[in-house]
């Protein structure tokens, strides 16, 4: 009888040990702790193939599973706002620069996290804000907003050099830029023109510019693709979009306008996301040499000093073109200006 009791006790202890081990393993997969990073939900409006390459490299080098969710910047922001009581994302990367991230701070949808790589950065470096003062986002790369043109339809000499050049009658029906209601790229375009011209002057400018366009696609990269296909002569987009297309053999090139937004493209942790520890590891990877090399290979201007990009642009070559961005004004007026755009042009 004693022997049976001892056997039962041994079995119970063994079962308890298995249960505890299973619970510990379950906790790891949920939190991204220990050896199991778990699944990371990655929100990004950047080029899908590029973003998937980043995700696959992270999985191979660090571990875990990265679930890429692709959509336009403003679509993603609206999704995060809709999910605010039950967040589904872990990391948000990219969005046409810092402006939507500044607005997201006020909306309460992102959380503070400063990667070790960026801890010693000043908030502003070389006149460009590279991280949020309270650690709510960190710059991953440098973006330049400008003009992509089809080199078979437009010569370098006649390509526009300033934003006012887009209003030249010769470009009527030959220009594309993305829809500011959906695209962070064009939200930046609209807000920056308002800051340079004042609101009255800004709306007057866009009334004229809208007469020049032949399409207003939702995606920030679509105008560059349209230019490459000859569907437009001139497109508004970021530098890397043009140089990436050029490297693939497309007949396009890029102009840095005389005065234009030059800013970092950030990454942030989604507030109360399901896997914050995994999210932090992904952010660290984006700023690591390995992650930055992938950005550089896609013609982005990396922020890591030891990584060289394939793009002909660098901070030194573009910084004199940069305009000052009034961040406080952006935070106060971001949603209002976007809504006014919808009312005026949609």
Order of alpha helices (4+ residues) and beta strands (2+ residues): alpha-beta-alpha-beta-alpha-beta-alpha-beta-beta-beta-beta-beta-alpha-beta-alpha-beta-alpha-beta-beta-alpha-alpha-beta-alpha-alpha
